[in-house]
Amino acid sequence: MWNKFENMPKRKELKKRKRKIEADTYKILKAKPIFNIHDGDIYFVSNKTCNIPMYRGFNHPGIVLKHKSSRKIIVSIGTDINNITPKWMKAYTILTPNLQNGLKKNTAFFKTPKEINKIAIKYDKYIGYICEKDLNIIVNNCGL
């Protein structure tokens, strides 16, 4: 009963399979078409990407402020204005909803931006875009 190990793959063979799977996964991710992300676009960004606890919802709106490299972007994360205490209002820039940006209520965007991967943004989570004037205000408040 214990001597039926001859049909099991050897350790070296298992390592080769694992390396091949990792290489194939990298090729797929590298070949994944990256859609055009522009400065001022608003997307829903997942809480896992932003390191936000899950009790605050699953997604938060994020404004793309700047492209840092070919794979990284700088994003300002937004939250509902009702979740902010008056003591912390200075740390946020408030944006009002309109037809262009796609927001449904007044949203406060944090003045400290986060750097995230472009892969974390999904094209179907697009909300809208903000005008140049609002983008310049938020970029200046963030100190970029």
C-alpha positions, 0 to 999 in steps of 0.5 A, spaced: 500 500 500 505 504 501 509 502 495 505 506 490 509 512 490 512 510 483 506 514 479 507 520 483 511 526 480 518 527 482 520 534 486 524 537 480 518 535 476 513 539 480 518 545 481 518 545 473 511 545 473 510 551 478 515 555 474 512 554 468 505 556 471 508 562 474 511 564 467 505 563 463 501 567 468 506 573 467 505 573 460 498 573 460 498 579 465 503 582 461 499 581 454 493 584 458 490 590 454 491 596 458 485 601 457 487 608 456 486 612 463 487 619 463 488 624 469 481 626 472 478 620 470 473 617 476 473 610 477 471 605 483 477 603 487 476 596 491 477 597 499 483 592 498 487 596 493 486 602 498 487 598 505 480 600 507 477 596 512 471 592 509 465 595 514 466 602 510 463 599 503 466 595 498 468 600 493 470 608 494 471 613 488 478 615 486 480 620 482 486 619 477 491 625 479 497 623 475 501 617 472 507 616 476 510 610 471 507 605 466 504 601 471 503 606 477 498 611 478 496 616 483 489 616 486 485 621 491 480 616 494 473 619 496 468 617 501 461 620 503 461 627 506 457 624 512 462 619 514 467 625 516 467 629 522 468 636 522 475 636 526 477 632 519 474 636 514 481 640 513 484 634 510 479 633 504 476 636 498 469 636 497 466 635 490 459 636 488 455 631 483 454 633 476 452 630 470 460 630 468 463 626 474 457 621 475 457 622 482 451 621 486 452 625 492 457 630 495 463 626 496 470 628 500 476 626 497 482 625 501 488 630 500 493 625 501 493 621 495 495 613 494 499 610 489 496 604 486 497 599 480 493 600 473 491 593 474 487 594 480 483 599 476 477 595 472 474 599 466 467 597 467 468 601 474 468 607 470 464 613 473 466 619 469 471 625 469 472 632 472 473 638 469 480 641 469 478 646 474 476 641 479 482 637 477 487 643 478 484 644 485 485 637 487 492 636 485 494 643 488 491 641 495 494 634 494 501 638 493 503 634 487 
